[in-house]
Amino acid sequence: MTTPWRRATEDDPLDGLRAALTSDGAGCGYEPPGGYGDRCWLLHPIHEGPVRLRWDQVLAREGRRLGDWPGTPSYLVFEGVAGTDDLEGPDPAELDRATLARLVDRLARHTPHGADALIGAAQAPVAALVGDTGLVAWRGRLGDALAHHDTKPDPWFPATWWAADGSWLVLSDFGLSATEVFGSRALIEGLLADPELDAVRHPSIAESLGCWTRPGSHP
């Protein structure tokens, strides 16, 4: 039986990440500067009726492709693309349930204890509940991620969550429309090859900083 993640105590060091998660630069989630073998983006789904479209399928309508976009994957990618107002998605703050389930399955394959792996999670301050002045952090099992998603203790799924053993980290930066995954080369190659995911290599948030058009926006 699965159970939602539980609130972490205020003195939990969060596997050495507490300071990074509460820094000024982590207002929308924490992107690690290094320490992982590889990384990729999971693009949040777009649907036209019951049909799921890949981002490049939508961009191709205007002769574009995501690889030519210098910034991070956000809704701004689709500005000027005809017909996008009639499409559903991509969600700007979290993965949909089906993609989350697929990601959890992939993560379990690359974590020593599989679905029983211990994880930490933290909500970005910008997405924290009104009146909550501290870091909203959680502890639990990887296999309980969907239970946590379904109970919705916060308005959004935690922005940053990671394996306690340091093998991977996931970031859904608030305001973007994609989720960044950091981990081993085998994990990332598996995500990129998964036909059920729209996973791509694209510049990280840090690599795209010089492309930002205005404070607080991700092009």
Backbone as CSV, one residue per row, in Angstrom:
resi,resn,N_x,N_y,N_z,CA_x,CA_y,CA_z,C_x,C_y,C_z
1,MET,0.850,-1.202,0.000,0.000,0.000,0.000,0.879,1.244,0.000
2,THR,0.530,2.210,-0.860,1.309,3.434,-0.927,0.720,4.490,-0.009
3,THR,1.577,5.383,0.482,1.150,6.466,1.362,1.842,7.751,0.923
4,PRO,1.194,8.890,1.089,1.822,10.157,0.704,3.090,10.414,1.510
5,TRP,3.980,11.201,0.966,5.188,11.579,1.682,4.810,12.375,2.924
6,ARG,5.654,12.307,3.946,5.381,13.004,5.202,6.231,14.279,5.273
7,ARG,5.777,15.248,6.022,6.521,16.492,6.173,7.831,16.212,6.893
8,ALA,8.909,16.789,6.382,10.217,16.651,7.013,10.297,17.583,8.218
9,THR,11.089,17.192,9.195,11.267,18.033,10.368,12.128,19.242,10.011
10,GLU,12.016,20.299,10.790,12.751,21.530,10.501,14.254,21.374,10.659
11,ASP,14.685,20.365,11.428,16.123,20.167,11.599,16.686,19.102,10.655
12,ASP,15.868,18.601,9.729,16.337,17.626,8.741,17.286,18.331,7.778
13,PRO,18.530,17.881,7.646,19.478,18.544,6.740,19.172,18.322,5.263
14,LEU,18.201,17.475,4.976,17.781,17.207,3.596,18.957,16.783,2.729
15,ASP,19.717,15.825,3.274,20.841,15.220,2.545,21.852,16.264,2.091
16,GLY,22.027,17.286,2.928,23.005,18.332,2.631,22.503,19.410,1.694
17,LEU,21.220,19.371,1.333,20.686,20.323,0.358,19.905,21.481,0.980
18,ARG,19.698,21.468,2.297,18.827,22.487,2.891,19.308,23.901,2.575
19,ALA,20.601,24.161,2.710,21.107,25.517,2.450,20.880,25.914,0.999
20,ALA,21.132,24.983,0.078,20.944,25.285,-1.345,19.477,25.527,-1.668
21,LEU,18.593,24.775,-1.022,17.168,24.885,-1.299,16.543,26.155,-0.729
22,THR,17.228,26.786,0.227,16.711,28.015,0.825,17.496,29.241,0.380
23,SER,18.408,29.081,-0.566,19.199,30.211,-1.038,18.350,31.118,-1.919
24,ASP,18.831,32.328,-2.140,18.090,33.292,-2.960,17.887,32.784,-4.374
25,GLY,18.811,31.971,-4.877,18.722,31.492,-6.250,17.792,30.321,-6.434
26,ALA,17.217,29.825,-5.336,16.356,28.642,-5.424,14.878,28.983,-5.256
27,GLY,14.517,30.220,-5.565,13.138,30.643,-5.389,12.151,29.858,-6.227
28,CYS,12.614,29.268,-7.326,11.730,28.474,-8.192,12.147,27.010,-8.218
29,GLY,13.018,26.589,-7.293,13.532,25.227,-7.307,15.042,25.251,-7.405
30,TYR,15.666,24.112,-7.166,17.128,24.044,-7.102,17.699,23.255,-8.270
31,GLU,18.535,23.919,-9.062,19.261,23.257,-10.146,20.702,23.046,-9.696
32,PRO,21.152,21.795,-9.547,22.517,21.541,-9.063,23.556,21.986,-10.083
33,PRO,24.685,22.513,-9.627,25.727,22.975,-10.545,26.564,21.846,-11.132
34,GLY,26.447,20.650,-10.597,27.235,19.526,-11.101,27.053,18.314,-10.217
35,GLY,27.924,17.326,-10.394,27.883,16.149,-9.553,27.117,14.984,-10.115
36,TYR,26.546,15.117,-11.308,25.793,14.030,-11.921,26.397,13.693,-13.286
37,GLY,26.214,12.459,-13.705,26.819,12.012,-14.949,26.204,12.610,-16.195
38,ASP,24.908,12.962,-16.113,24.222,13.456,-17.300,22.933,14.142,-16.865
39,ARG,22.241,14.750,-17.823,20.982,15.441,-17.524,20.181,15.549,-18.812
40,CYS,18.855,15.730,-18.666,17.995,15.983,-19.821,16.733,16.674,-19.338
41,TRP,15.903,17.094,-20.286,14.602,17.691,-19.989,13.489,16.728,-20.377
42,LEU,12.472,16.625,-19.557,11.223,15.962,-19.917,10.219,17.064,-20.233
43,LEU,9.792,17.150,-21.480,8.859,18.187,-21.893,7.449,17.806,-21.465
44,HIS,6.758,18.731,-20.837,5.409,18.454,-20.362,4.470,18.288,-21.556
45,PRO,3.534,17.360,-21.467,2.732,16.975,-22.624,1.861,18.088,-23.201
46,ILE,1.646,17.985,-24.501,0.703,18.818,-25.233,-0.288,17.875,-25.908
47,HIS,-1.572,18.172,-25.816,-2.591,17.324,-26.432,-3.460,18.124,-27.391
48,GLU,-3.786,17.505,-28.482,-4.781,18.023,-29.413,-5.922,17.020,-29.396
49,GLY,-6.938,17.315,-28.571,-7.958,16.310,-28.313,-7.322,15.140,-27.583
50,PRO,-7.571,13.906,-28.019,-6.976,12.739,-27.357,-5.543,12.440,-27.804
51,VAL,-5.052,13.186,-28.789,-3.740,12.897,-29.375,-2.648,13.692,-28.674
52,ARG,-1.620,12.995,-28.209,-0.466,13.669,-27.615,0.503,14.056,-28.717
53,LEU,0.928,15.320,-28.689,1.870,15.835,-29.673,3.217,16.098,-29.014
54,ARG,4.276,15.825,-29.721,5.602,16.209,-29.257,5.800,17.699,-29.562
55,TRP,6.646,18.337,-28.771,6.851,19.766,-28.954,7.298,20.087,-30.383
56,ASP,8.190,19.283,-30.915,8.689,19.572,-32.262,7.601,19.407,-33.324
57,GLN,6.603,18.572,-33.050,5.484,18.464,-33.981,4.703,19.774,-34.037
58,VAL,4.533,20.408,-32.893,3.817,21.684,-32.837,4.660,22.794,-33.458
59,LEU,5.919,22.841,-33.108,6.797,23.891,-33.626,6.984,23.784,-35.133
60,ALA,6.904,22.574,-35.662,7.084,22.369,-37.109,6.016,23.085,-37.918
61,ARG,4.895,23.428,-37.294,3.840,24.145,-38.002,4.315,25.515,-38.478
62,GLU,5.338,26.045,-37.803,5.918,27.327,-38.211,7.350,27.150,-38.696
63,GLY,7.712,25.919,-39.034,9.051,25.664,-39.533,10.133,25.804,-38.484
64,ARG,9.773,25.594,-37.221,10.730,25.716,-36.122,11.029,24.344,-35.528
65,ARG,12.037,24.323,-34.658,12.313,23.144,-33.852,12.923,23.594,-32.532
66,LEU,12.714,22.809,-31.482,13.173,23.197,-30.152,14.683,23.362,-30.110
67,GLY,15.412,22.563,-30.893,16.866,22.649,-30.884,17.409,24.007,-31.284
68,ASP,16.602,24.815,-31.983,17.032,26.149,-32.390,16.720,27.211,-31.347
69,TRP,15.990,26.820,-30.304,15.601,27.765,-29.247,16.732,27.852,-28.229
70,PRO,17.307,29.034,-27.986,18.470,29.139,-27.103,18.153,29.129,-25.617
71,GLY,16.894,29.365,-25.255,16.538,29.438,-23.851,16.000,28.143,-23.305
72,THR,15.417,28.228,-22.120,14.879,27.039,-21.468,13.487,26.706,-22.011
73,PRO,13.024,25.467,-21.836,11.722,25.054,-22.393,10.548,25.626,-21.600
74,SER,9.954,26.678,-22.119,8.797,27.289,-21.475,7.737,27.587,-22.518
75,TYR,6.627,28.131,-22.059,5.530,28.476,-22.962,5.962,29.477,-24.035
76,LEU,7.022,30.244,-23.753,7.480,31.244,-24.714,7.970,30.611,-26.010
77,VAL,8.340,29.345,-25.967,8.780,28.644,-27.169,7.699,28.687,-28.241
78,PHE,6.428,28.681,-27.831,5.323,28.547,-28.775,4.707,29.875,-29.200
79,GLU,5.283,30.993,-28.762,4.736,32.282,-29.172,4.807,32.416,-30.695
80,GLY,3.694,32.803,-31.290,3.653,32.986,-32.730,3.343,31.738,-33.526
81,VAL,3.151,30.596,-32.832,2.803,29.351,-33.529,1.288,29.269,-33.650
82,ALA,0.800,29.226,-34.864,-0.646,29.243,-35.102,-1.325,28.021,-34.492
83,GLY,-2.474,28.250,-33.878,-3.291,27.162,-33.366,-2.946,26.671,-31.981
84,THR,-1.918,27.223,-31.348,-1.527,26.700,-30.037,-2.555,27.021,-28.956
85,ASP,-3.345,28.062,-29.160,-4.380,28.388,-28.172,-5.446,27.301,-28.093
86,ASP,-5.544,26.488,-29.117,-6.536,25.416,-29.139,-5.998,24.097,-28.595
87,LEU,-4.718,24.077,-28.215,-4.101,22.864,-27.689,-4.177,22.855,-26.171
88,GLU,-4.103,21.679,-25.578,-4.091,21.524,-24.125,-2.664,21.289,-23.657
89,GLY,-2.165,22.162,-22.779,-0.798,22.044,-22.281,0.152,22.932,-23.061
90,PRO,1.423,22.912,-22.697,1.994,22.152,-21.581,1.777,22.846,-20.242
91,ASP,1.637,22.049,-19.177,1.466,22.588,-17.837,2.747,23.309,-17.419
92,PRO,2.634,24.497,-16.805,3.837,25.270,-16.494,4.552,24.920,-15.198
93,ALA,3.994,24.077,-14.355,4.595,23.926,-13.035,4.870,22.497,-12.595
94,GLU,4.287,21.506,-13.251,4.493,20.135,-12.795,4.202,19.145,-13.916
95,LEU,4.730,17.945,-13.754,4.461,16.863,-14.687,3.022,16.383,-14.548
96,ASP,2.429,15.924,-15.637,1.136,15.265,-15.538,1.340,13.889,-14.903
97,ARG,0.274,13.274,-14.452,0.374,12.020,-13.697,0.996,10.890,-14.508
98,ALA,0.615,10.768,-15.776,1.138,9.673,-16.594,2.642,9.793,-16.802
99,THR,3.117,11.014,-17.042,4.559,11.207,-17.232,5.302,11.006,-15.924
100,LEU,4.703,11.457,-14.812,5.315,11.236,-13.508,5.456,9.750,-13.229
101,ALA,4.423,8.972,-13.526,4.478,7.529,-13.300,5.593,6.890,-14.121
102,ARG,5.734,7.328,-15.356,6.790,6.783,-16.226,8.167,7.150,-15.695
103,LEU,8.311,8.379,-15.231,9.583,8.823,-14.676,9.926,8.035,-13.419
104,VAL,8.958,7.856,-12.525,9.205,7.101,-11.289,9.669,5.691,-11.611
105,ASP,9.050,5.073,-12.608,9.463,3.722,-13.013,10.908,3.716,-13.490
106,ARG,11.294,4.710,-14.278,12.670,4.802,-14.767,13.642,5.060,-13.624
107,LEU,13.275,5.938,-12.707,14.145,6.231,-11.568,14.348,4.997,-10.703
108,ALA,13.279,4.221,-10.515,13.376,3.017,-9.682,14.367,2.019,-10.264
109,ARG,14.464,1.976,-11.578,15.409,1.052,-12.220,16.863,1.455,-12.002
110,HIS,17.072,2.709,-11.657,18.439,3.218,-11.513,18.720,3.691,-10.097
111,THR,17.989,3.126,-9.134,18.186,3.432,-7.722,18.370,2.106,-6.989
112,PRO,19.405,1.982,-6.149,19.711,0.696,-5.508,18.520,-0.013,-4.873
113,HIS,17.631,0.700,-4.221,16.502,0.065,-3.536,15.198,0.189,-4.320
114,GLY,15.281,0.561,-5.583,14.093,0.618,-6.425,13.017,1.522,-5.873
115,ALA,11.776,1.049,-5.906,10.653,1.857,-5.431,10.732,2.149,-3.939
116,ASP,11.515,1.358,-3.191,11.660,1.581,-1.757,12.760,2.588,-1.424
117,ALA,13.394,3.155,-2.439,14.457,4.135,-2.203,13.909,5.326,-1.425
118,LEU,14.688,5.791,-0.469,14.296,6.962,0.308,14.575,8.217,-0.495
119,ILE,13.640,9.150,-0.447,13.801,10.395,-1.192,13.508,11.593,-0.299
120,GLY,13.957,12.744,-0.755,13.597,14.011,-0.145,12.929,14.862,-1.204
121,ALA,12.132,15.816,-0.783,11.453,16.695,-1.721,11.236,18.047,-1.054
122,ALA,11.231,19.097,-1.861,11.017,20.439,-1.316,10.226,21.282,-2.296
123,GLN,9.274,22.043,-1.764,8.495,22.936,-2.604,9.233,24.249,-2.772
124,ALA,9.231,24.798,-3.966,9.872,26.081,-4.202,9.152,27.167,-3.397
125,PRO,9.904,28.097,-2.800,9.262,29.153,-2.008,8.184,29.915,-2.778
126,VAL,8.371,30.119,-4.076,7.395,30.870,-4.859,6.066,30.131,-4.940
127,ALA,6.109,28.806,-4.739,4.889,28.008,-4.830,4.376,27.551,-3.469
128,ALA,5.013,28.022,-2.393,4.626,27.584,-1.051,3.235,28.112,-0.694
129,LEU,2.609,27.430,0.223,1.284,27.847,0.656,1.341,29.221,1.322
130,VAL,0.285,29.984,1.143,0.210,31.308,1.755,0.317,31.171,3.265
131,GLY,1.178,31.979,3.859,1.342,31.947,5.301,2.433,31.008,5.774
132,ASP,2.979,30.181,4.899,4.057,29.266,5.273,5.378,29.947,4.951
133,THR,6.072,30.390,5.973,7.281,31.172,5.769,8.537,30.316,5.694
134,GLY,8.450,29.051,6.027,9.615,28.186,5.984,9.628,27.310,4.754
135,LEU,10.705,26.550,4.583,10.820,25.627,3.470,9.824,24.476,3.670
136,VAL,9.058,24.176,2.659,8.111,23.067,2.714,8.826,21.833,2.177
137,ALA,9.224,20.923,3.055,10.013,19.757,2.657,9.313,18.472,3.068
138,TRP,9.666,17.390,2.349,8.997,16.106,2.537,10.003,14.964,2.537
139,ARG,9.605,13.852,3.139,10.385,12.612,3.131,9.455,11.451,2.777
140,GLY,10.012,10.415,2.154,9.192,9.256,1.852,9.886,8.276,0.939
141,ARG,9.106,7.390,0.327,9.602,6.402,-0.625,9.386,6.898,-2.048
142,LEU,10.287,6.519,-2.928,10.117,6.845,-4.331,8.793,6.298,-4.853
143,GLY,8.463,5.068,-4.451,7.245,4.432,-4.928,5.971,5.101,-4.468
144,ASP,6.069,6.047,-3.531,4.886,6.761,-3.049,4.693,8.113,-3.734
145,ALA,5.482,8.381,-4.770,5.387,9.676,-5.455,3.988,9.923,-6.010
146,LEU,3.376,8.885,-6.595,2.040,9.068,-7.162,0.990,9.286,-6.076
147,ALA,1.160,8.623,-4.935,0.236,8.842,-3.820,0.326,10.285,-3.340
148,HIS,1.542,10.817,-3.318,1.724,12.214,-2.918,1.084,13.141,-3.949
149,HIS,1.285,12.826,-5.216,0.671,13.614,-6.288,-0.851,13.627,-6.157
150,ASP,-1.433,12.490,-5.853,-2.885,12.369,-5.837,-3.532,13.049,-4.634
151,THR,-2.811,13.113,-3.518,-3.389,13.744,-2.332,-3.278,15.260,-2.369
152,LYS,-2.335,15.789,-3.154,-2.176,17.232,-3.333,-2.123,18.012,-2.020
153,PRO,-1.129,17.733,-1.149,-1.031,18.520,0.083,-0.622,19.968,-0.186
154,ASP,-0.022,20.230,-1.345,0.338,21.576,-1.771,-0.332,21.829,-3.126
155,PRO,-0.385,23.086,-3.569,-0.991,23.350,-4.872,-0.289,22.637,-6.025
156,TRP,1.028,22.424,-5.885,1.792,21.770,-6.937,2.654,20.662,-6.343
157,PHE,3.049,19.728,-7.196,3.989,18.702,-6.793,5.310,19.397,-6.452
158,PRO,6.068,18.877,-5.462,7.313,19.548,-5.078,8.212,19.880,-6.270
159,ALA,8.767,21.073,-6.255,9.596,21.535,-7.364,10.883,20.728,-7.489
160,THR,11.467,20.351,-6.357,12.732,19.622,-6.360,12.586,18.354,-5.531
161,TRP,12.955,17.205,-6.094,12.953,15.952,-5.330,14.130,15.107,-5.782
162,TRP,14.645,14.292,-4.874,15.923,13.650,-5.114,16.055,12.351,-4.330
163,ALA,16.959,11.503,-4.792,17.277,10.272,-4.068,18.182,10.624,-2.893
164,ALA,17.872,10.075,-1.719,18.672,10.370,-0.533,20.123,9.929,-0.708
165,ASP,20.354,8.920,-1.574,21.727,8.467,-1.794,22.468,9.313,-2.827
166,GLY,21.813,10.342,-3.350,22.464,11.253,-4.282,22.547,10.766,-5.710
167,SER,21.827,9.716,-6.067,21.973,9.145,-7.408,21.231,9.935,-8.484
168,TRP,20.227,10.716,-8.129,19.506,11.523,-9.108,18.787,12.674,-8.416
169,LEU,18.391,13.652,-9.204,17.620,14.796,-8.724,16.696,15.254,-9.841
170,VAL,15.482,15.662,-9.470,14.477,16.107,-10.437,14.059,17.529,-10.090
171,LEU,13.953,18.383,-11.109,13.565,19.779,-10.916,12.466,20.169,-11.890
172,SER,11.317,20.601,-11.368,10.264,21.203,-12.186,10.206,22.678,-11.807
173,ASP,10.988,23.480,-12.486,11.107,24.894,-12.152,9.783,25.607,-12.406
174,PHE,9.271,26.317,-11.414,8.006,27.018,-11.552,8.116,28.058,-12.667
175,GLY,7.176,28.012,-13.600,7.193,28.940,-14.725,7.726,28.322,-15.998
176,LEU,8.384,27.178,-15.882,8.808,26.451,-17.064,7.687,25.494,-17.471
177,SER,7.900,24.775,-18.557,6.920,23.785,-19.003,7.608,22.459,-19.245
178,ALA,8.668,22.220,-18.491,9.449,20.998,-18.630,10.116,20.693,-17.297
179,THR,10.520,19.464,-17.133,11.163,19.001,-15.905,12.578,18.544,-16.228
180,GLU,13.539,19.010,-15.442,14.948,18.670,-15.659,15.317,17.495,-14.753
181,VAL,15.972,16.498,-15.315,16.376,15.311,-14.563,17.891,15.184,-14.613
182,PHE,18.502,14.995,-13.449,19.942,14.811,-13.319,20.202,13.420,-12.768
183,GLY,21.162,12.699,-13.339,21.463,11.361,-12.851,22.577,10.719,-13.633
184,SER,22.613,9.409,-13.614,23.657,8.670,-14.325,23.413,8.719,-15.828
185,ARG,24.444,8.403,-16.596,24.295,8.365,-18.047,23.259,7.315,-18.449
186,ALA,23.255,6.192,-17.748,22.300,5.131,-18.078,20.866,5.599,-17.848
187,LEU,20.614,6.309,-16.756,19.277,6.831,-16.485,18.847,7.791,-17.583
188,ILE,19.698,8.742,-17.905,19.331,9.757,-18.886,19.165,9.151,-20.272
189,GLU,20.024,8.228,-20.638,19.884,7.573,-21.941,18.570,6.797,-22.017
190,GLY,18.154,6.195,-20.895,16.887,5.482,-20.855,15.703,6.418,-21.030
191,LEU,15.770,7.596,-20.418,14.699,8.577,-20.568,14.624,9.082,-22.004
192,LEU,15.769,9.362,-22.587,15.803,9.879,-23.957,15.275,8.856,-24.962
193,ALA,15.460,7.575,-24.661,15.042,6.522,-25.588,13.611,6.050,-25.352
194,ASP,12.977,6.505,-24.275,11.639,6.034,-23.921,10.602,6.616,-24.890
195,PRO,9.892,5.788,-25.643,8.921,6.308,-26.615,7.711,6.979,-25.981
196,GLU,7.493,6.746,-24.683,6.349,7.349,-24.001,6.669,8.731,-23.438
197,LEU,7.927,9.153,-23.557,8.357,10.438,-23.023,8.834,11.346,-24.147
198,ASP,8.657,12.644,-23.974,9.227,13.626,-24.900,10.448,14.203,-24.187
199,ALA,11.533,13.434,-24.200,12.759,13.801,-23.491,13.791,14.310,-24.486
200,VAL,14.471,15.405,-24.117,15.419,16.027,-25.041,16.640,16.535,-24.281
201,ARG,17.713,16.683,-25.006,18.867,17.414,-24.489,18.679,18.880,-24.881
202,HIS,18.858,19.752,-23.922,18.668,21.182,-24.163,19.436,21.932,-23.081
203,PRO,19.843,23.175,-23.330,20.591,23.923,-22.313,19.895,23.951,-20.962
204,SER,20.687,23.882,-19.906,20.148,23.966,-18.549,19.712,25.397,-18.259
205,ILE,19.074,25.584,-17.109,18.676,26.937,-16.710,19.904,27.823,-16.590
206,ALA,20.946,27.318,-15.932,22.161,28.097,-15.750,22.803,28.455,-17.085
207,GLU,22.802,27.515,-18.008,23.404,27.761,-19.322,22.601,28.784,-20.120
208,SER,21.331,28.937,-19.804,20.460,29.845,-20.550,20.305,31.207,-19.881
209,LEU,20.969,31.423,-18.762,20.787,32.674,-18.022,21.008,33.899,-18.899
210,GLY,21.977,33.829,-19.787,22.275,34.971,-20.637,21.208,35.240,-21.666
211,CYS,20.256,34.294,-21.814,19.189,34.445,-22.808,17.919,34.998,-22.196
212,TRP,17.887,35.193,-20.867,16.653,35.661,-20.233,16.319,37.056,-20.729
213,THR,15.071,37.286,-21.021,14.643,38.558,-21.587,14.190,39.557,-20.534
214,ARG,13.813,39.089,-19.369,13.379,39.980,-18.315,13.483,39.244,-16.990
215,PRO,13.657,39.940,-15.868,13.782,39.266,-14.571,12.592,38.366,-14.292
216,GLY,12.903,37.131,-13.885,11.852,36.210,-13.494,11.239,35.441,-14.644
217,SER,11.695,35.688,-15.879,11.114,34.951,-17.010,12.156,34.038,-17.608
218,HIS,11.713,32.896,-18.121,12.593,31.933,-18.762,12.208,31.825,-20.221
219,PRO,13.038,32.296,-21.155,12.657,32.204,-22.562,12.718,30.804,-23.083
